[in-house]
């Protein structure tokens, strides 16, 4: 059974056209379309049986729909991060309020900085991207958090032309990684990982969410889609163009717990 049974999401702000964007585009150009794409995303989660809790949006925080960055979840506990971008720190209060009745929460402490988009749960490991948004002090605090629960942390350097680990890779199914080779080397992933490589130009298509044999994918990335269907997965493409324009991906829009 998929681990993705409950999730929080947060609506797209009216100010989303001011979202921080430097990697996939120059910023969203159509906030209404971004909201429609987000609605489709939420409906897709529910279609796969996810119980979705929708948190209120806040126009003071253009990036607030990207809830994933605010917390890392492990076995009924949540570690609240310290956002890697200063303008996003105030987003966390609503996320905390939405989860504190569901999870046992604790907080990172400075000088740690982490975005949850740099963290992939991979079996008994947490893969952590060391990026412009996540530092090694945060990786160590995550290690201290998950080790008592039987998990290890595997650090992966993220090149400066990528935002997060999950911006350029995902784990659509247990033991499997989808990623473009150009951003990684042969030592990037754990030895027990099976990596499906996608072309560099389809890097955005490497971000996926798996629900057993069904995979939610961004529309428009045929090589990534074929790689998954060749493996016997059923893919479910949705339009993500305006979310992408805000440097967001599928995983950015939810926290599963």
LOTOR-770545 format. One record per residue (C-alpha): x, y, z; residue in three letters; residue number from 1. Coordinates in steps of 0.5 Angstrom, whole numbers. Layout:
# LOTOR-770545
+-------+-------+-------+--------+-----+
!     u !     v !     w ! residu ! num !
+-------+-------+-------+--------+-----+
!     X !     Y !     Z !    ALA ! NUM !
...
+-------+-------+-------+--------+-----+
This chain:
# LOTOR-770545
+-------+-------+-------+--------+-----+
!     u !     v !     w ! residu ! num !
+-------+-------+-------+--------+-----+
!     0 !     0 !     0 !    UNK !   1 !
!     2 !     7 !    -1 !    UNK !   2 !
!     5 !    11 !     4 !    UNK !   3 !
!     1 !    17 !     2 !    UNK !   4 !
!    -6 !    17 !     5 !    UNK !   5 !
!    -6 !    24 !     9 !    UNK !   6 !
!    -4 !    30 !     6 !    UNK !   7 !
!    -4 !    38 !     8 !    UNK !   8 !
!    -4 !    43 !     2 !    UNK !   9 !
!    -5 !    50 !     2 !    UNK !  10 !
!    -8 !    54 !    -3 !    UNK !  11 !
!    -5 !    59 !    -9 !    UNK !  12 !
!    -4 !    66 !    -6 !    UNK !  13 !
!    -7 !    72 !   -10 !    UNK !  14 !
!     0 !    74 !   -10 !    UNK !  15 !
!     3 !    68 !   -13 !    UNK !  16 !
!     6 !    72 !   -19 !    UNK !  17 !
!    11 !    75 !   -14 !    UNK !  18 !
!    13 !    68 !   -12 !    UNK !  19 !
!    21 !    67 !   -12 !    UNK !  20 !
!    23 !    64 !   -19 !    UNK !  21 !
!    30 !    63 !   -21 !    UNK !  22 !
!    30 !    56 !   -24 !    UNK !  23 !
!    25 !    54 !   -28 !    UNK !  24 !
!    22 !    61 !   -31 !    UNK !  25 !
!    21 !    68 !   -29 !    UNK !  26 !
!    15 !    67 !   -25 !    UNK !  27 !
!     8 !    66 !   -26 !    UNK !  28 !
!     4 !    70 !   -31 !    UNK !  29 !
!    -3 !    67 !   -30 !    UNK !  30 !
!    -5 !    67 !   -22 !    UNK !  31 !
!   -12 !    64 !   -24 !    UNK !  32 !
!    -9 !    59 !   -28 !    UNK !  33 !
!    -4 !    57 !   -23 !    UNK !  34 !
!   -11 !    56 !   -18 !    UNK !  35 !
!   -14 !    52 !   -23 !    UNK !  36 !
!    -8 !    47 !   -24 !    UNK !  37 !
!    -7 !    47 !   -16 !    UNK !  38 !
!   -15 !    45 !   -16 !    UNK !  39 !
!   -13 !    39 !   -21 !    UNK !  40 !
!    -7 !    37 !   -17 !    UNK !  41 !
!   -12 !    37 !   -10 !    UNK !  42 !
!   -17 !    33 !   -14 !    UNK !  43 !
!   -12 !    28 !   -16 !    UNK !  44 !
!    -9 !    27 !    -9 !    UNK !  45 !
!   -17 !    25 !    -7 !    UNK !  46 !
!   -18 !    21 !   -13 !    UNK !  47 !
!   -12 !    16 !   -11 !    UNK !  48 !
!   -15 !    16 !    -4 !    UNK !  49 !
!   -11 !    21 !     0 !    UNK !  50 !
!   -15 !    25 !     6 !    UNK !  51 !
!   -13 !    32 !     4 !    UNK !  52 !
!   -13 !    38 !     9 !    UNK !  53 !
!   -13 !    44 !     6 !    UNK !  54 !
!   -10 !    50 !    10 !    UNK !  55 !
!   -12 !    57 !     9 !    UNK !  56 !
!    -7 !    61 !     4 !    UNK !  57 !
!    -4 !    68 !     6 !    UNK !  58 !
!    -3 !    73 !     1 !    UNK !  59 !
!     3 !    76 !     5 !    UNK !  60 !
!     7 !    70 !     3 !    UNK !  61 !
!     7 !    69 !    -5 !    UNK !  62 !
!    10 !    62 !    -4 !    UNK !  63 !
!     6 !    59 !     1 !    UNK !  64 !
!     3 !    54 !    -3 !    UNK !  65 !
!     9 !    50 !    -3 !    UNK !  66 !
!     8 !    47 !     4 !    UNK !  67 !
!    13 !    41 !     3 !    UNK !  68 !
!    19 !    46 !     5 !    UNK !  69 !
!    16 !    47 !    12 !    UNK !  70 !
!    17 !    41 !    15 !    UNK !  71 !
!    20 !    34 !    14 !    UNK !  72 !
!    15 !    28 !    17 !    UNK !  73 !
!    18 !    21 !    20 !    UNK !  74 !
!    14 !    16 !    23 !    UNK !  75 !
!     8 !    20 !    26 !    UNK !  76 !
!    13 !    26 !    28 !    UNK !  77 !
!    15 !    32 !    24 !    UNK !  78 !
!    21 !    37 !    24 !    UNK !  79 !
!    19 !    44 !    23 !    UNK !  80 !
!    25 !    47 !    18 !    UNK !  81 !
!    28 !    54 !    18 !    UNK !  82 !
!    27 !    56 !    11 !    UNK !  83 !
!    32 !    57 !     6 !    UNK !  84 !
!    30 !    63 !     4 !    UNK !  85 !
!    28 !    69 !     9 !    UNK !  86 !
!    22 !    71 !     5 !    UNK !  87 !
!    19 !    64 !     7 !    UNK !  88 !
!    20 !    64 !    14 !    UNK !  89 !
!    13 !    66 !    16 !    UNK !  90 !
!     9 !    61 !    12 !    UNK !  91 !
!    11 !    56 !    18 !    UNK !  92 !
!     6 !    58 !    23 !    UNK !  93 !
!     0 !    56 !    19 !    UNK !  94 !
!     3 !    49 !    17 !    UNK !  95 !
!     5 !    48 !    24 !    UNK !  96 !
!    -2 !    49 !    26 !    UNK !  97 !
!    -5 !    45 !    21 !    UNK !  98 !
!    -1 !    39 !    23 !    UNK !  99 !
!     0 !    40 !    31 !    UNK ! 100 !
!    -6 !    36 !    33 !    UNK ! 101 !
!    -4 !    30 !    28 !    UNK ! 102 !
!     4 !    30 !    29 !    UNK ! 103 !
!     9 !    30 !    35 !    UNK ! 104 !
!    13 !    37 !    32 !    UNK ! 105 !
!    20 !    39 !    34 !    UNK ! 106 !
!    24 !    45 !    31 !    UNK ! 107 !
!    31 !    46 !    28 !    UNK ! 108 !
!    35 !    51 !    31 !    UNK ! 109 !
!    40 !    56 !    28 !    UNK ! 110 !
!    45 !    56 !    24 !    UNK ! 111 !
!    41 !    50 !    20 !    UNK ! 112 !
!    37 !    52 !    14 !    UNK ! 113 !
!    33 !    47 !    10 !    UNK ! 114 !
!    27 !    47 !     5 !    UNK ! 115 !
!    23 !    40 !     5 !    UNK ! 116 !
!    24 !    40 !    -2 !    UNK ! 117 !
!    31 !    37 !    -1 !    UNK ! 118 !
!    29 !    31 !     3 !    UNK ! 119 !
!    27 !    24 !     0 !    UNK ! 120 !
!    25 !    19 !     4 !    UNK ! 121 !
!    28 !    13 !     1 !    UNK ! 122 !
!    26 !     6 !     5 !    UNK ! 123 !
!    30 !     6 !    11 !    UNK ! 124 !
!    34 !    13 !     9 !    UNK ! 125 !
!    33 !    20 !     8 !    UNK ! 126 !
!    36 !    23 !     2 !    UNK ! 127 !
!    38 !    30 !     3 !    UNK ! 128 !
!    40 !    35 !    -2 !    UNK ! 129 !
!    46 !    40 !     0 !    UNK ! 130 !
!    44 !    46 !    -4 !    UNK ! 131 !
!    43 !    54 !    -4 !    UNK ! 132 !
!    37 !    52 !     1 !    UNK ! 133 !
!    39 !    47 !     5 !    UNK ! 134 !
!    46 !    46 !     9 !    UNK ! 135 !
!    50 !    41 !    13 !    UNK ! 136 !
!    48 !    43 !    20 !    UNK ! 137 !
!    40 !    42 !    18 !    UNK ! 138 !
!    42 !    35 !    15 !    UNK ! 139 !
!    46 !    33 !    22 !    UNK ! 140 !
!    39 !    36 !    25 !    UNK ! 141 !
!    35 !    31 !    21 !    UNK ! 142 !
!    40 !    26 !    22 !    UNK ! 143 !
!    39 !    27 !    30 !    UNK ! 144 !
!    31 !    27 !    29 !    UNK ! 145 !
!    31 !    20 !    25 !    UNK ! 146 !
!    36 !    16 !    27 !    UNK ! 147 !
!    32 !    14 !    34 !    UNK ! 148 !
!    27 !    12 !    29 !    UNK ! 149 !
!    32 !     7 !    25 !    UNK ! 150 !
!    33 !    11 !    19 !    UNK ! 151 !
!    40 !    14 !    16 !    UNK ! 152 !
!    41 !    20 !    12 !    UNK ! 153 !
!    45 !    20 !     6 !    UNK ! 154 !
!    47 !    27 !     3 !    UNK ! 155 !
!    47 !    29 !    -4 !    UNK ! 156 !
!    51 !    35 !    -7 !    UNK ! 157 !
!    46 !    39 !   -11 !    UNK ! 158 !
!    49 !    44 !   -16 !    UNK ! 159 !
!    48 !    51 !   -16 !    UNK ! 160 !
!    43 !    51 !   -22 !    UNK ! 161 !
!    38 !    47 !   -19 !    UNK ! 162 !
!    34 !    49 !   -13 !    UNK ! 163 !
!    32 !    43 !    -9 !    UNK ! 164 !
!    34 !    35 !    -9 !    UNK ! 165 !
!    26 !    34 !   -11 !    UNK ! 166 !
!    27 !    39 !   -17 !    UNK ! 167 !
!    31 !    34 !   -20 !    UNK ! 168 !
!    29 !    27 !   -18 !    UNK ! 169 !
!    24 !    23 !   -14 !    UNK ! 170 !
!    23 !    16 !   -12 !    UNK ! 171 !
!    16 !    14 !   -16 !    UNK ! 172 !
!    16 !     7 !   -12 !    UNK ! 173 !
!    20 !     4 !    -7 !    UNK ! 174 !
!    28 !     3 !    -9 !    UNK ! 175 !
!    27 !     7 !   -15 !    UNK ! 176 !
!    30 !    14 !   -17 !    UNK ! 177 !
!    28 !    18 !   -23 !    UNK ! 178 !
!    33 !    23 !   -25 !    UNK ! 179 !
!    37 !    27 !   -30 !    UNK ! 180 !
!    44 !    24 !   -30 !    UNK ! 181 !
!    47 !    31 !   -32 !    UNK ! 182 !
!    46 !    33 !   -25 !    UNK ! 183 !
!    49 !    27 !   -21 !    UNK ! 184 !
!    55 !    22 !   -21 !    UNK ! 185 !
!    55 !    15 !   -20 !    UNK ! 186 !
!    56 !    16 !   -12 !    UNK ! 187 !
!    50 !    21 !   -11 !    UNK ! 188 !
!    45 !    16 !   -10 !    UNK ! 189 !
!    45 !    10 !    -5 !    UNK ! 190 !
!    48 !     3 !    -8 !    UNK ! 191 !
!    41 !     0 !    -7 !    UNK ! 192 !
!    38 !     5 !   -11 !    UNK ! 193 !
!    36 !     3 !   -18 !    UNK ! 194 !
!    36 !    10 !   -22 !    UNK ! 195 !
!    32 !    11 !   -28 !    UNK ! 196 !
!    35 !    17 !   -32 !    UNK ! 197 !
!    32 !    22 !   -36 !    UNK ! 198 !
!    34 !    27 !   -41 !    UNK ! 199 !
!    37 !    34 !   -38 !    UNK ! 200 !
!    31 !    37 !   -42 !    UNK ! 201 !
!    26 !    33 !   -38 !    UNK ! 202 !
!    29 !    35 !   -31 !    UNK ! 203 !
!    22 !    38 !   -29 !    UNK ! 204 !
!    19 !    31 !   -31 !    UNK ! 205 !
!    23 !    27 !   -26 !    UNK ! 206 !
!    19 !    30 !   -20 !    UNK ! 207 !
!    13 !    25 !   -19 !    UNK ! 208 !
!     9 !    22 !   -14 !    UNK ! 209 !
!     7 !    15 !   -13 !    UNK ! 210 !
!     1 !    11 !   -11 !    UNK ! 211 !
!     3 !     4 !   -11 !    UNK ! 212 !
!     3 !     3 !   -19 !    UNK ! 213 !
!     0 !     9 !   -21 !    UNK ! 214 !
!     4 !    15 !   -22 !    UNK ! 215 !
!     2 !    23 !   -22 !    UNK ! 216 !
!     7 !    26 !   -27 !    UNK ! 217 !
!     7 !    33 !   -30 !    UNK ! 218 !
!     4 !    33 !   -37 !    UNK ! 219 !
!     9 !    34 !   -43 !    UNK ! 220 !
!    15 !    30 !   -41 !    UNK ! 221 !
!    15 !    24 !   -46 !    UNK ! 222 !
!    21 !    21 !   -45 !    UNK ! 223 !
!    20 !    21 !   -37 !    UNK ! 224 !
!    13 !    18 !   -38 !    UNK ! 225 !
!    15 !    13 !   -43 !    UNK ! 226 !
!    21 !    11 !   -38 !    UNK ! 227 !
!    15 !    10 !   -33 !    UNK ! 228 !
!    10 !     6 !   -37 !    UNK ! 229 !
!    16 !     2 !   -40 !    UNK ! 230 !
!    16 !    -1 !   -33 !    UNK ! 231 !
!     9 !    -2 !   -32 !    UNK ! 232 !
!     7 !     4 !   -28 !    UNK ! 233 !
!     0 !     7 !   -30 !    UNK ! 234 !
!     2 !    15 !   -31 !    UNK ! 235 !
!    -3 !    20 !   -29 !    UNK ! 236 !
!    -1 !    27 !   -33 !    UNK ! 237 !
!    -3 !    34 !   -30 !    UNK ! 238 !
!    -2 !    41 !   -33 !    UNK ! 239 !
!     3 !    44 !   -28 !    UNK ! 240 !
!     6 !    50 !   -33 !    UNK ! 241 !
!     4 !    56 !   -28 !    UNK ! 242 !
!     6 !    52 !   -22 !    UNK ! 243 !
!    13 !    51 !   -25 !    UNK ! 244 !
!    14 !    58 !   -27 !    UNK ! 245 !
!    14 !    59 !   -19 !    UNK ! 246 !
!    20 !    54 !   -19 !    UNK ! 247 !
!    15 !    49 !   -16 !    UNK ! 248 !
!    14 !    42 !   -17 !    UNK ! 249 !
!     8 !    36 !   -16 !    UNK ! 250 !
!    12 !    34 !    -9 !    UNK ! 251 !
!    12 !    42 !    -7 !    UNK ! 252 !
!     5 !    43 !    -6 !    UNK ! 253 !
!     3 !    37 !    -1 !    UNK ! 254 !
!     6 !    34 !     6 !    UNK ! 255 !
!     4 !    27 !     7 !    UNK ! 256 !
!     4 !    24 !    14 !    UNK ! 257 !
+-------+-------+-------+--------+-----+
